Amino acid sequence: MRTAANLSSGEKAKIIKIDTENPSARRILEYGFTPGQEIELLSKSYFNDPLAFAIRGTIIAMRKREAESIIVA
C-alpha cells in the first residue's frame, strides 16, 4: 500500500482510505483528509517530519507517522 508519507515533493495523489487503527485517524478525517480527495505533498522538512500537504485549498502539516495512515493511489 502506498501512503501519503511516500509521496515526493510536488506529487499529487487521490486518497483511497484512512487507516482507522491509527490513534490520530479521527483528527485526520476532521482536517478534511477523506476518501476521494486529491492531496499534494508541498514539502518535507529535515528528516521528513513533519510533512506539508495541500488539500481543499489549505495547507496542513502533520507528522510522518500520521501521514502513513493515509492510503493513496
DRENMIRO-72025 format. One record per atom (N, C-alpha, C, CB): atom name; z negated, y, x. Coordinates in Angstrom, 2 decimals. Each point is the difference from the previous one (the first is absolute). Glycine has a CB too. Example, Ala and Ser with C-alpha at 12.3 -4.5 7.8 and 13.67 -1.06 7.14 Angstrom:
2
R   at         z         y         x
R    N     -7.80     -5.69     13.19
R   CA      0.00      1.19     -0.89
R    C      0.00      1.20      0.90
R   CB     -1.25     -1.17     -1.89
R    N      1.97      2.22      1.54
R   CA     -0.06      1.19      0.82
R    C     -0.73      1.09     -0.77
R   CB      2.15     -0.63      1.18
//
This chain:
73
R   at         z         y         x
R    N      0.00     -1.19      0.83
R   CA      0.00      1.19     -0.83
R    C      0.00      1.25      0.88
R   CB     -1.22     -1.25     -1.83
R    N      2.00      2.20      1.44
R   CA      0.08      1.27      0.71
R    C     -0.93      1.00     -0.68
R   CB      2.39     -0.47      0.72
R    N     -3.14      1.20      0.07
R   CA     -0.94      0.96     -0.56
R    C      0.37      1.41      0.42
R   CB     -1.80     -1.74      0.02
R    N      1.18      2.71     -0.68
R   CA      0.23      1.41      0.34
R    C     -0.40      0.30      1.43
R   CB     -0.35      0.61     -2.39
R    N     -0.61     -1.34      2.92
R   CA     -0.45      0.21      1.38
R    C      1.07     -0.41      1.01
R   CB     -2.35     -0.37     -0.75
R    N      3.33     -0.43      0.34
R   CA      1.06     -0.47      0.90
R    C      1.22      0.92      0.02
R   CB     -0.80     -2.29     -0.43
R    N      0.81      3.33     -0.39
R   CA      1.14      0.90     -0.04
R    C      0.08      0.81      1.29
R   CB     -0.16      0.12     -2.51
R    N      1.37      0.30      2.85
R   CA      0.21      0.90      1.13
R    C     -0.02      1.43     -0.51
R   CB      1.37     -1.74      1.24
R    N     -1.67      2.68     -0.38
R   CA     -0.02      1.41     -0.41
R    C      1.35      0.39     -0.59
R   CB     -1.70      0.52      1.79
R    N      1.67      0.11     -2.95
R   CA      1.22      0.42     -0.69
R    C      0.60     -1.05     -0.90
R   CB      0.41      1.47      1.90
R    N     -0.92     -2.68     -1.87
R   CA      0.55     -1.09     -0.81
R    C     -0.54      0.06     -1.43
R   CB      0.20     -1.42      2.06
R    N      0.67      1.13     -3.01
R   CA     -0.37     -0.03     -1.41
R    C     -0.03     -1.44     -0.49
R   CB      1.00      2.29     -0.36
R    N     -1.83     -2.54     -0.65
R   CA     -0.08     -1.34     -0.59
R    C     -0.52      0.12     -1.42
R   CB     -0.39     -1.06      2.26
R    N      0.64      0.02     -3.04
R   CA     -0.47     -0.05     -1.38
R    C     -1.23     -0.90     -0.07
R   CB      2.35      0.39     -0.89
R    N     -3.37      0.06      0.18
R   CA     -1.22     -0.78     -0.13
R    C      0.25     -1.16     -0.96
R   CB     -1.43      2.05      0.46
R    N      1.10     -3.26     -0.02
R   CA      0.14     -1.20     -0.83
R    C     -1.31     -0.30     -0.71
R   CB      1.74     -0.90      1.57
R    N     -2.86      0.94     -0.82
R   CA     -1.31     -0.23     -0.61
R    C     -1.09      0.48      0.93
R   CB      0.90     -1.97     -1.27
R    N     -2.10      2.05      0.72
R   CA     -1.19      0.36      0.77
R    C     -0.90     -1.22      0.05
R   CB      0.15      2.45     -0.69
R    N     -0.59     -2.81      1.88
R   CA     -0.90     -1.13      0.17
R    C     -1.38      0.39     -0.53
R   CB      1.29     -0.84      2.02
R    N     -1.66      0.30     -3.15
R   CA     -1.26      0.37     -0.65
R    C     -1.23     -0.60      0.69
R   CB      1.25      0.16     -2.13
R    N     -1.05     -0.98      3.14
R   CA     -1.12     -0.55      0.76
R    C     -0.61      1.07      0.93
R   CB      1.07     -2.29     -0.10
R    N     -0.30      3.32      0.40
R   CA     -0.48      1.07      0.86
R    C     -1.02      0.84     -0.78
R   CB      2.20      0.05      1.27
R    N     -3.36      0.24     -0.67
R   CA     -1.01      0.79     -0.69
R    C      0.47      1.40     -0.40
R   CB     -1.68     -1.27      1.28
R    N      2.71      1.79     -0.62
R   CA      0.52      1.33     -0.30
R    C      1.15     -0.01     -1.00
R   CB     -0.69      0.67      2.28
R    N      1.01     -1.81     -2.86
R   CA      1.17     -0.13     -0.88
R    C     -0.05      0.99     -1.16
R   CB      0.15     -2.40      0.62
R    N     -1.29      2.56     -1.22
R   CA     -0.10      0.92     -1.15
R    C      0.31      1.43      0.43
R   CB     -1.72     -1.50     -1.06
R    N      1.18      1.92      2.18
R   CA      0.25      1.36      0.50
R    C      1.48      0.18      0.33
R   CB     -2.35      0.11      0.91
R    N      2.95     -1.13     -0.32
R   CA      1.42      0.07      0.34
R    C      0.84      0.18     -1.26
R   CB     -0.40     -1.45      2.02
R    N      0.08      0.72     -3.06
R   CA      0.71      0.15     -1.28
R    C     -0.22      1.39     -0.59
R   CB     -0.24     -2.47     -0.41
R    N     -0.97      2.99      0.53
R   CA     -0.30      1.34     -0.52
R    C      0.75      1.09      0.75
R   CB     -2.24     -0.83     -0.68
R    N      2.55      0.60      1.95
R   CA      0.80      0.95      0.79
R    C      1.45      0.03     -0.46
R   CB     -1.52     -0.38      1.94
R    N      1.93     -0.60     -2.75
R   CA      1.38     -0.04     -0.48
R    C      0.86     -1.06      0.65
R   CB     -0.24      2.37     -0.45
R    N     -0.34     -3.19      1.29
R   CA      0.74     -1.09      0.63
R    C      0.07     -1.16     -0.98
R   CB     -0.74      0.71      2.32
R    N      1.73     -0.65     -3.21
R   CA      0.15     -1.01     -1.03
R    C      1.34     -0.72      0.17
R   CB     -1.44      1.36     -1.59
R    N      1.52     -2.60      1.12
R   CA      1.26     -0.74      0.12
R    C      1.17      0.78     -0.59
R   CB     -1.29     -2.13     -0.11
R    N      2.41      2.12      0.84
R   CA      1.21      0.69     -0.43
R    C      0.19      1.35      0.66
R   CB     -0.22     -1.19     -2.13
R    N     -0.84      1.76      2.68
R   CA      0.10      1.31      0.64
R    C      0.60     -0.12      1.40
R   CB     -1.99      0.79     -1.32
R    N      2.75      0.23      1.70
R   CA      0.55      0.04      1.35
R    C     -0.96      0.79      0.89
R   CB      2.39     -0.15     -0.88
R    N     -2.65     -0.36      2.08
R   CA     -0.84      0.70      0.96
R    C      0.78      0.18      1.30
R   CB     -2.10     -0.95     -1.05
R    N      1.67      1.93      1.82
R   CA      0.59      0.23      1.31
R    C     -1.13      0.20      0.99
R   CB      2.10      1.04     -1.00
R    N     -2.03     -1.74      2.12
R   CA     -0.99      0.20      1.06
R    C      0.42      1.23      0.79
R   CB     -0.54     -2.49      0.15
R    N     -0.26      3.55     -0.23
R   CA      0.33      1.24      0.68
R    C     -0.43     -0.02      1.46
R   CB     -0.20      1.20     -2.17
R    N     -0.99     -1.69      2.43
R   CA     -0.47     -0.02      1.39
R    C     -1.13     -0.99      0.20
R   CB      0.69      2.38      0.22
R    N     -0.81     -2.78      1.02
R   CA     -1.10     -0.86      0.43
R    C     -0.76      0.78      1.06
R   CB      1.26     -2.18     -0.50
R    N     -2.56      2.14      0.43
R   CA     -0.76      0.68      1.04
R    C     -0.21     -0.94      1.18
R   CB     -1.15      1.43     -1.74
R    N      0.46     -0.94      2.72
R   CA     -0.27     -0.79      1.19
R    C     -0.69     -1.30     -0.38
R   CB     -0.18      2.10      1.38
R    N      0.58     -3.21     -0.84
R   CA     -0.48     -1.34     -0.32
R    C      0.38     -0.43     -1.42
R   CB     -1.90      0.37      1.58
R    N      2.86      0.33     -2.22
R   CA      0.52     -0.35     -1.34
R    C     -1.06      0.05     -1.09
R   CB      1.66     -1.42      1.12
R    N     -2.65      2.26     -0.98
R   CA     -1.05      0.09     -1.03
R    C     -0.60      1.39      0.03
R   CB     -0.50     -2.47      0.18
R    N      0.62      3.27     -1.22
R   CA      0.56     -0.28     -1.32
R    C      1.52      0.18     -0.06
R   CB     -2.18      0.71     -0.97
R    N      2.73     -1.01     -0.20
R   CA      1.43      0.12     -0.27
R    C      0.19      1.04     -1.10
R   CB      0.44     -2.41      0.69
R    N      0.65      3.18     -0.64
R   CA      0.30      0.99     -1.03
R    C      1.23     -0.43     -0.79
R   CB     -1.02      1.84      1.42
R    N      0.86     -1.92     -2.74
R   CA      1.09     -0.42     -0.89
R    C      0.37      1.11     -0.96
R   CB     -0.77     -2.37      0.18
R    N      2.06      2.46     -0.51
R   CA      0.46      0.90     -1.06
R    C      0.21     -0.86     -1.23
R   CB      1.12      1.62      1.64
R    N     -1.72     -1.18     -2.76
R   CA      0.16     -0.69     -1.28
R    C     -0.17      1.00     -1.12
R   CB     -0.84     -2.17      0.98
R    N      1.73      2.13     -1.94
R   CA     -0.07      0.86     -1.18
R    C     -0.15      1.48      0.35
R   CB     -0.99     -1.90     -1.23
R    N      1.68      2.35      2.28
R   CA     -0.02      1.40      0.35
R    C     -1.24      0.48      0.75
R   CB      1.39      0.32     -1.96
R    N     -2.19     -1.22      2.44
R   CA     -1.20      0.37      0.75
R    C     -0.13     -0.86      1.25
R   CB     -1.14      0.73     -2.13
R    N      0.26     -0.34      3.02
R   CA     -0.25     -0.75      1.23
R    C     -1.42     -0.56     -0.05
R   CB      1.63      1.45      1.33
R    N     -1.74     -2.75     -1.13
R   CA     -1.29     -0.69     -0.02
R    C     -0.20     -0.68      1.35
R   CB      0.13     -0.35     -2.53
R    N     -1.29      0.56      3.13
R   CA     -0.35     -0.69      1.24
R    C     -0.98     -1.11     -0.33
R   CB      0.38      2.09      1.39
R    N     -0.20     -3.23     -0.76
R   CA     -0.92     -1.12     -0.22
R    C     -0.10     -0.84      1.27
R   CB      0.57     -0.04     -2.45
R    N     -1.62     -0.74      2.49
R   CA     -0.21     -0.88      1.15
R    C      1.01     -1.14     -0.01
R   CB     -2.46      0.58      0.01
R    N      2.74     -1.09      1.16
R   CA      0.95     -1.10      0.13
R    C     -0.44     -1.20     -0.83
R   CB      0.60      0.79      2.31
R    N     -1.89     -1.08     -2.32
R   CA     -0.54     -1.14     -0.75
R    C      0.30      0.14     -1.51
R   CB     -1.82     -0.26      1.74
R    N      1.78      1.50     -2.25
R   CA      0.34      0.22     -1.41
R    C      1.50     -0.16     -0.23
R   CB     -1.94      1.56     -0.23
R    N      2.75     -1.05      1.16
R   CA      1.47     -0.08     -0.13
R    C      0.47     -1.46      0.06
R   CB      0.22      2.28      1.06
R    N     -0.99     -3.13     -0.42
R   CA      0.36     -1.41      0.07
R    C     -0.10     -0.69     -1.35
R   CB     -0.78     -0.03      2.35
R    N      0.13      0.64     -3.32
R   CA     -0.10     -0.60     -1.33
R    C      1.14      0.43     -0.92
R   CB     -2.48     -0.08      0.29
R    N      3.38      0.94      0.19
R   CA      1.15      0.45     -0.78
R    C      1.20     -0.84      0.42
R   CB     -0.93      2.38     -0.21
R    N      1.37     -3.26     -0.68
R   CA      1.13     -0.89      0.27
R    C      1.29      0.75     -0.39
R   CB     -1.43     -2.12     -0.41
R    N      2.38      2.18      1.35
R   CA      1.24      0.74     -0.24
R    C      1.23     -0.87      0.23
R   CB     -1.17      2.09      0.68
R    N      2.29     -1.58     -1.16
R   CA      1.29     -0.66      0.22
R    C      0.97      1.00      0.59
R   CB     -0.40     -1.59     -1.91
//
